Amino acid sequence: MKMARSVFYYQIQACHKPDAYEHELEVIRSIYHEHEGRYGYRRIHLELRNRGIKLNHKTVQRLMTRQGLKSTMRPKKYRAYRGEAGRAAPNILERDFKATKPDEKWVTDVTEFKVKGQKVYLSPIVDLFNQEVISFRLAKNARLPLVTGMLKDAIKKLRGHSRPIVHSDQGWQYRHKAYQKQLANCGLAQSMSRKGNCLDNAVAENFFALLKTEMYHGKSFKDADELIEKIKGYIEYYNTKRIKVKLKGLTPIEYRNQALQAA
């Protein structure tokens, strides 16, 4: 092959050298599998930083690609609009999804899951300050108590004089007198998206897309009861363990506690 002797032995030695990122690769694989493939390179980069390992985010991306580690990807939504029954509220939120403190702005919606011919409905309230799921209810039907029960649970958690804006779409549950009375009795302002405009409630939509991508799509469940338990477990994980890039590498609960301590 007319290869120089020195080149041949250099390549032999190079093949036997340990990988420069051997330890980092092991930690990356551990984080990836710990979170069941839900973390992409951005969150893994933040988690590495939290563990005292400093790597450039592009290096993390390259190492993950080399190992074939790729986060799960996203889709579609239950629609609860049933015409003009009940009274619509104005769009107070107007896509201003930034909140300066906990319990300033809440968003809510209902989504549907299907398993073995059965349906499961999830109704959560998400705080725009830290994307924490404040409260949620799960049921095998989409009746009114799914939403009113969730709101009751959330109101019980309010601190002091907090009176958040509660934003939703124009689903029939949110136009119902009982739900609107519940808000009014507690002095909470109701806000609604414009009809047929899902972007007005983008944070709730994004949460559903994330949840379904990370624990529902591509997974199998024996029945609705098992799915309900898995959703409960995921929301606990989401609030307490899943770090967010927008929260500077903290979980929603950690970010809320940090803000309350600083106040």
Order of alpha helices (4+ residues) and beta strands (2+ residues): alpha-alpha-alpha-alpha-beta-beta-beta-beta-alpha-beta-alpha-alpha-beta-alpha-alpha-alpha
